[in-house]
Amino acid sequence: MKAVITKPMCVVGDSKSTVRFEPSTPDNPFVEVSHHVYARLKRANAAKPFTMINTREKPGKVVEQMEQKRGL
């Protein structure tokens, strides 16, 4: 699974060896890890799931719809 690393952390990997993770950067927005490793990172508040952001959406339309509802 893809995870965003939020703080530096060392955890036990799938092969029982220690793996060091560094915080995600714009150049490396996520790392591919197993579910077990992700669970360890998440328990330590060092990771969150990676979600793709669709840059083609225009947030202005949502704001306009909310303003129209308030006017009613």
Backbone as XML, in Angstrom:
<?xml version="1.0"?>
<chain id="A" units="angstrom">
  <residue number="1" name="MET">
    <atom name="N" x="0.833" y="-1.170" z="0.000"/>
    <atom name="CA" x="0.000" y="0.000" z="0.000"/>
    <atom name="C" x="0.882" y="1.239" z="0.000"/>
  </residue>
  <residue number="2" name="LYS">
    <atom name="N" x="0.318" y="2.361" z="-0.427"/>
    <atom name="CA" x="1.072" y="3.612" z="-0.482"/>
    <atom name="C" x="0.794" y="4.409" z="0.788"/>
  </residue>
  <residue number="3" name="ALA">
    <atom name="N" x="1.878" y="4.890" z="1.416"/>
    <atom name="CA" x="1.743" y="5.641" z="2.661"/>
    <atom name="C" x="2.582" y="6.906" z="2.615"/>
  </residue>
  <residue number="4" name="VAL">
    <atom name="N" x="2.076" y="7.949" z="3.256"/>
    <atom name="CA" x="2.807" y="9.199" z="3.422"/>
    <atom name="C" x="3.448" y="9.147" z="4.804"/>
  </residue>
  <residue number="5" name="ILE">
    <atom name="N" x="4.760" y="9.309" z="4.856"/>
    <atom name="CA" x="5.477" y="9.275" z="6.123"/>
    <atom name="C" x="5.468" y="10.688" z="6.714"/>
  </residue>
  <residue number="6" name="THR">
    <atom name="N" x="4.992" y="10.812" z="7.952"/>
    <atom name="CA" x="4.850" y="12.129" z="8.567"/>
    <atom name="C" x="5.996" y="12.495" z="9.500"/>
  </residue>
  <residue number="7" name="LYS">
    <atom name="N" x="6.728" y="11.510" z="10.001"/>
    <atom name="CA" x="7.888" y="11.796" z="10.849"/>
    <atom name="C" x="8.878" y="10.643" z="10.740"/>
  </residue>
  <residue number="8" name="PRO">
    <atom name="N" x="10.164" y="10.901" z="10.989"/>
    <atom name="CA" x="11.165" y="9.837" z="10.867"/>
    <atom name="C" x="10.890" y="8.723" z="11.875"/>
  </residue>
  <residue number="9" name="MET">
    <atom name="N" x="11.029" y="7.479" z="11.414"/>
    <atom name="CA" x="10.701" y="6.356" z="12.282"/>
    <atom name="C" x="11.429" y="5.105" z="11.812"/>
  </residue>
  <residue number="10" name="CYS">
    <atom name="N" x="11.837" y="4.271" z="12.759"/>
    <atom name="CA" x="12.390" y="2.952" z="12.472"/>
    <atom name="C" x="11.389" y="1.919" z="12.963"/>
  </residue>
  <residue number="11" name="VAL">
    <atom name="N" x="11.056" y="0.952" z="12.116"/>
    <atom name="CA" x="10.147" y="-0.127" z="12.505"/>
    <atom name="C" x="10.715" y="-1.450" z="12.019"/>
  </residue>
  <residue number="12" name="VAL">
    <atom name="N" x="10.184" y="-2.536" z="12.559"/>
    <atom name="CA" x="10.585" y="-3.868" z="12.124"/>
    <atom name="C" x="9.851" y="-4.164" z="10.825"/>
  </residue>
  <residue number="13" name="GLY">
    <atom name="N" x="10.607" y="-4.535" z="9.786"/>
    <atom name="CA" x="10.022" y="-4.838" z="8.492"/>
    <atom name="C" x="9.514" y="-6.260" z="8.414"/>
  </residue>
  <residue number="14" name="ASP">
    <atom name="N" x="9.064" y="-6.659" z="7.235"/>
    <atom name="CA" x="8.531" y="-8.001" z="7.032"/>
    <atom name="C" x="9.599" y="-9.075" z="7.177"/>
  </residue>
  <residue number="15" name="SER">
    <atom name="N" x="10.853" y="-8.732" z="6.906"/>
    <atom name="CA" x="11.940" y="-9.713" z="6.997"/>
    <atom name="C" x="12.620" y="-9.677" z="8.371"/>
  </residue>
  <residue number="16" name="LYS">
    <atom name="N" x="11.936" y="-9.127" z="9.369"/>
    <atom name="CA" x="12.420" y="-9.051" z="10.760"/>
    <atom name="C" x="13.655" y="-8.174" z="10.927"/>
  </residue>
  <residue number="17" name="SER">
    <atom name="N" x="13.931" y="-7.311" z="9.969"/>
    <atom name="CA" x="15.047" y="-6.373" z="10.084"/>
    <atom name="C" x="14.481" y="-4.964" z="10.284"/>
  </residue>
  <residue number="18" name="THR">
    <atom name="N" x="15.275" y="-4.093" z="10.852"/>
    <atom name="CA" x="14.841" y="-2.725" z="11.109"/>
    <atom name="C" x="14.901" y="-1.907" z="9.826"/>
  </residue>
  <residue number="19" name="VAL">
    <atom name="N" x="13.828" y="-1.180" z="9.554"/>
    <atom name="CA" x="13.739" y="-0.339" z="8.357"/>
    <atom name="C" x="13.522" y="1.098" z="8.814"/>
  </residue>
  <residue number="20" name="ARG">
    <atom name="N" x="14.316" y="2.017" z="8.268"/>
    <atom name="CA" x="14.192" y="3.435" z="8.629"/>
    <atom name="C" x="13.405" y="4.171" z="7.555"/>
  </residue>
  <residue number="21" name="PHE">
    <atom name="N" x="12.433" y="4.962" z="7.979"/>
    <atom name="CA" x="11.619" y="5.761" z="7.076"/>
    <atom name="C" x="11.846" y="7.232" z="7.380"/>
  </residue>
  <residue number="22" name="GLU">
    <atom name="N" x="12.016" y="8.024" z="6.335"/>
    <atom name="CA" x="12.177" y="9.474" z="6.445"/>
    <atom name="C" x="10.865" y="10.138" z="6.022"/>
  </residue>
  <residue number="23" name="PRO">
    <atom name="N" x="10.582" y="11.342" z="6.505"/>
    <atom name="CA" x="9.345" y="12.035" z="6.117"/>
    <atom name="C" x="9.244" y="12.226" z="4.602"/>
  </residue>
  <residue number="24" name="SER">
    <atom name="N" x="8.018" y="12.178" z="4.106"/>
    <atom name="CA" x="7.765" y="12.346" z="2.680"/>
    <atom name="C" x="8.083" y="13.770" z="2.249"/>
  </residue>
  <residue number="25" name="THR">
    <atom name="N" x="8.503" y="13.901" z="0.991"/>
    <atom name="CA" x="8.832" y="15.195" z="0.400"/>
    <atom name="C" x="8.038" y="15.357" z="-0.890"/>
  </residue>
  <residue number="26" name="PRO">
    <atom name="N" x="7.999" y="16.551" z="-1.474"/>
    <atom name="CA" x="7.316" y="16.709" z="-2.764"/>
    <atom name="C" x="7.916" y="15.820" z="-3.859"/>
  </residue>
  <residue number="27" name="ASP">
    <atom name="N" x="9.224" y="15.545" z="-3.780"/>
    <atom name="CA" x="9.851" y="14.670" z="-4.771"/>
    <atom name="C" x="9.470" y="13.211" z="-4.546"/>
  </residue>
  <residue number="28" name="ASN">
    <atom name="N" x="9.309" y="12.807" z="-3.294"/>
    <atom name="CA" x="8.905" y="11.441" z="-2.928"/>
    <atom name="C" x="7.672" y="11.539" z="-2.031"/>
  </residue>
  <residue number="29" name="PRO">
    <atom name="N" x="6.483" y="11.689" z="-2.628"/>
    <atom name="CA" x="5.294" y="11.924" z="-1.800"/>
    <atom name="C" x="4.810" y="10.709" z="-1.015"/>
  </residue>
  <residue number="30" name="PHE">
    <atom name="N" x="5.222" y="9.493" z="-1.411"/>
    <atom name="CA" x="4.766" y="8.297" z="-0.709"/>
    <atom name="C" x="5.806" y="7.196" z="-0.812"/>
  </residue>
  <residue number="31" name="VAL">
    <atom name="N" x="5.635" y="6.159" z="0.019"/>
    <atom name="CA" x="6.452" y="4.951" z="-0.056"/>
    <atom name="C" x="5.505" y="3.763" z="-0.139"/>
  </residue>
  <residue number="32" name="GLU">
    <atom name="N" x="5.955" y="2.714" z="-0.769"/>
    <atom name="CA" x="5.174" y="1.486" z="-0.890"/>
    <atom name="C" x="5.580" y="0.566" z="0.253"/>
  </residue>
  <residue number="33" name="VAL">
    <atom name="N" x="4.633" y="0.224" z="1.128"/>
    <atom name="CA" x="4.910" y="-0.643" z="2.272"/>
    <atom name="C" x="3.819" y="-1.707" z="2.372"/>
  </residue>
  <residue number="34" name="SER">
    <atom name="N" x="4.114" y="-2.764" z="3.123"/>
    <atom name="CA" x="3.111" y="-3.805" z="3.353"/>
    <atom name="C" x="2.102" y="-3.306" z="4.388"/>
  </residue>
  <residue number="35" name="HIS">
    <atom name="N" x="1.001" y="-4.012" z="4.511"/>
    <atom name="CA" x="-0.026" y="-3.620" z="5.471"/>
    <atom name="C" x="0.483" y="-3.735" z="6.909"/>
  </residue>
  <residue number="36" name="HIS">
    <atom name="N" x="1.337" y="-4.728" z="7.173"/>
    <atom name="CA" x="1.877" y="-4.904" z="8.526"/>
    <atom name="C" x="2.797" y="-3.741" z="8.902"/>
  </residue>
  <residue number="37" name="VAL">
    <atom name="N" x="3.659" y="-3.345" z="7.981"/>
    <atom name="CA" x="4.566" y="-2.221" z="8.250"/>
    <atom name="C" x="3.762" y="-0.934" z="8.386"/>
  </residue>
  <residue number="38" name="TYR">
    <atom name="N" x="2.752" y="-0.747" z="7.543"/>
    <atom name="CA" x="1.902" y="0.444" z="7.649"/>
    <atom name="C" x="1.204" y="0.496" z="9.011"/>
  </residue>
  <residue number="39" name="ALA">
    <atom name="N" x="0.732" y="-0.651" z="9.488"/>
    <atom name="CA" x="0.063" y="-0.693" z="10.794"/>
    <atom name="C" x="1.014" y="-0.256" z="11.904"/>
  </residue>
  <residue number="40" name="ARG">
    <atom name="N" x="2.273" y="-0.677" z="11.821"/>
    <atom name="CA" x="3.259" y="-0.270" z="12.831"/>
    <atom name="C" x="3.517" y="1.236" z="12.768"/>
  </residue>
  <residue number="41" name="LEU">
    <atom name="N" x="3.654" y="1.759" z="11.548"/>
    <atom name="CA" x="3.882" y="3.198" z="11.382"/>
    <atom name="C" x="2.669" y="4.006" z="11.846"/>
  </residue>
  <residue number="42" name="LYS">
    <atom name="N" x="1.484" y="3.532" z="11.520"/>
    <atom name="CA" x="0.261" y="4.240" z="11.902"/>
    <atom name="C" x="0.089" y="4.241" z="13.419"/>
  </residue>
  <residue number="43" name="ARG">
    <atom name="N" x="0.422" y="3.141" z="14.073"/>
    <atom name="CA" x="0.320" y="3.054" z="15.527"/>
    <atom name="C" x="1.201" y="4.108" z="16.202"/>
  </residue>
  <residue number="44" name="ALA">
    <atom name="N" x="2.325" y="4.432" z="15.557"/>
    <atom name="CA" x="3.248" y="5.437" z="16.096"/>
    <atom name="C" x="2.935" y="6.844" z="15.575"/>
  </residue>
  <residue number="45" name="ASN">
    <atom name="N" x="1.815" y="7.001" z="14.882"/>
    <atom name="CA" x="1.435" y="8.287" z="14.269"/>
    <atom name="C" x="2.526" y="8.808" z="13.342"/>
  </residue>
  <residue number="46" name="ALA">
    <atom name="N" x="3.159" y="7.903" z="12.597"/>
    <atom name="CA" x="4.236" y="8.287" z="11.687"/>
    <atom name="C" x="3.835" y="8.132" z="10.228"/>
  </residue>
  <residue number="47" name="ALA">
    <atom name="N" x="2.600" y="7.704" z="9.956"/>
    <atom name="CA" x="2.177" y="7.505" z="8.566"/>
    <atom name="C" x="0.676" y="7.700" z="8.441"/>
  </residue>
  <residue number="48" name="LYS">
    <atom name="N" x="0.274" y="8.043" z="7.224"/>
    <atom name="CA" x="-1.142" y="8.103" z="6.881"/>
    <atom name="C" x="-1.281" y="7.619" z="5.446"/>
  </residue>
  <residue number="49" name="PRO">
    <atom name="N" x="-2.450" y="7.148" z="5.044"/>
    <atom name="CA" x="-2.596" y="6.616" z="3.684"/>
    <atom name="C" x="-2.420" y="7.702" z="2.632"/>
  </residue>
  <residue number="50" name="PHE">
    <atom name="N" x="-1.828" y="7.327" z="1.514"/>
    <atom name="CA" x="-1.631" y="8.254" z="0.401"/>
    <atom name="C" x="-2.901" y="8.285" z="-0.425"/>
  </residue>
  <residue number="51" name="THR">
    <atom name="N" x="-3.417" y="9.480" z="-0.680"/>
    <atom name="CA" x="-4.589" y="9.638" z="-1.535"/>
    <atom name="C" x="-4.215" y="10.545" z="-2.690"/>
  </residue>
  <residue number="52" name="MET">
    <atom name="N" x="-4.594" y="10.145" z="-3.876"/>
    <atom name="CA" x="-4.308" y="10.942" z="-5.066"/>
    <atom name="C" x="-5.198" y="12.178" z="-5.058"/>
  </residue>
  <residue number="53" name="ILE">
    <atom name="N" x="-4.638" y="13.305" z="-5.416"/>
    <atom name="CA" x="-5.399" y="14.543" z="-5.514"/>
    <atom name="C" x="-5.586" y="14.845" z="-6.992"/>
  </residue>
  <residue number="54" name="ASN">
    <atom name="N" x="-6.824" y="14.940" z="-7.398"/>
    <atom name="CA" x="-7.129" y="15.228" z="-8.794"/>
    <atom name="C" x="-7.010" y="16.734" z="-9.001"/>
  </residue>
  <residue number="55" name="THR">
    <atom name="N" x="-5.996" y="17.152" z="-9.757"/>
    <atom name="CA" x="-5.748" y="18.583" z="-9.946"/>
    <atom name="C" x="-6.675" y="19.199" z="-10.986"/>
  </residue>
  <residue number="56" name="ARG">
    <atom name="N" x="-7.462" y="18.395" z="-11.662"/>
    <atom name="CA" x="-8.353" y="18.932" z="-12.689"/>
    <atom name="C" x="-9.652" y="19.474" z="-12.097"/>
  </residue>
  <residue number="57" name="GLU">
    <atom name="N" x="-9.965" y="19.120" z="-10.861"/>
    <atom name="CA" x="-11.183" y="19.618" z="-10.234"/>
    <atom name="C" x="-11.035" y="21.100" z="-9.926"/>
  </residue>
  <residue number="58" name="LYS">
    <atom name="N" x="-12.132" y="21.817" z="-10.028"/>
    <atom name="CA" x="-12.121" y="23.237" z="-9.717"/>
    <atom name="C" x="-12.908" y="23.444" z="-8.423"/>
  </residue>
  <residue number="59" name="PRO">
    <atom name="N" x="-12.230" y="23.771" z="-7.334"/>
    <atom name="CA" x="-12.938" y="23.935" z="-6.062"/>
    <atom name="C" x="-13.899" y="25.111" z="-6.043"/>
  </residue>
  <residue number="60" name="GLY">
    <atom name="N" x="-13.784" y="26.025" z="-6.971"/>
    <atom name="CA" x="-14.670" y="27.178" z="-7.010"/>
    <atom name="C" x="-16.127" y="26.794" z="-7.196"/>
  </residue>
  <residue number="61" name="LYS">
    <atom name="N" x="-16.415" y="25.748" z="-7.933"/>
    <atom name="CA" x="-17.789" y="25.323" z="-8.161"/>
    <atom name="C" x="-18.447" y="24.889" z="-6.860"/>
  </residue>
  <residue number="62" name="VAL">
    <atom name="N" x="-17.726" y="24.201" z="-6.019"/>
    <atom name="CA" x="-18.279" y="23.752" z="-4.744"/>
    <atom name="C" x="-18.600" y="24.954" z="-3.868"/>
  </residue>
  <residue number="63" name="VAL">
    <atom name="N" x="-17.727" y="25.938" z="-3.850"/>
    <atom name="CA" x="-17.956" y="27.144" z="-3.050"/>
    <atom name="C" x="-19.181" y="27.882" z="-3.557"/>
  </residue>
  <residue number="64" name="GLU">
    <atom name="N" x="-19.340" y="27.982" z="-4.878"/>
    <atom name="CA" x="-20.489" y="28.675" z="-5.449"/>
    <atom name="C" x="-21.784" y="27.972" z="-5.074"/>
  </residue>
  <residue number="65" name="GLN">
    <atom name="N" x="-21.801" y="26.640" z="-5.102"/>
    <atom name="CA" x="-23.005" y="25.894" z="-4.755"/>
    <atom name="C" x="-23.372" y="26.122" z="-3.292"/>
  </residue>
  <residue number="66" name="MET">
    <atom name="N" x="-22.389" y="26.162" z="-2.409"/>
    <atom name="CA" x="-22.654" y="26.383" z="-0.992"/>
    <atom name="C" x="-23.215" y="27.789" z="-0.763"/>
  </residue>
  <residue number="67" name="GLU">
    <atom name="N" x="-22.691" y="28.777" z="-1.481"/>
    <atom name="CA" x="-23.180" y="30.144" z="-1.328"/>
    <atom name="C" x="-24.614" y="30.264" z="-1.826"/>
  </residue>
  <residue number="68" name="GLN">
    <atom name="N" x="-24.963" y="29.540" z="-2.888"/>
    <atom name="CA" x="-26.324" y="29.575" z="-3.403"/>
    <atom name="C" x="-27.292" y="28.961" z="-2.399"/>
  </residue>
  <residue number="69" name="LYS">
    <atom name="N" x="-26.878" y="27.895" z="-1.719"/>
    <atom name="CA" x="-27.751" y="27.258" z="-0.730"/>
    <atom name="C" x="-27.995" y="28.184" z="0.454"/>
  </residue>
  <residue number="70" name="ARG">
    <atom name="N" x="-26.988" y="28.943" z="0.848"/>
    <atom name="CA" x="-27.147" y="29.873" z="1.966"/>
    <atom name="C" x="-28.122" y="30.998" z="1.617"/>
  </residue>
  <residue number="71" name="GLY">
    <atom name="N" x="-28.147" y="31.387" z="0.350"/>
    <atom name="CA" x="-29.014" y="32.479" z="-0.074"/>
    <atom name="C" x="-30.481" y="32.090" z="-0.097"/>
  </residue>
  <residue number="72" name="LEU">
    <atom name="N" x="-30.796" y="30.811" z="-0.107"/>
    <atom name="CA" x="-32.196" y="30.376" z="-0.170"/>
    <atom name="C" x="-32.909" y="30.505" z="1.118"/>
  </residue>
</chain>
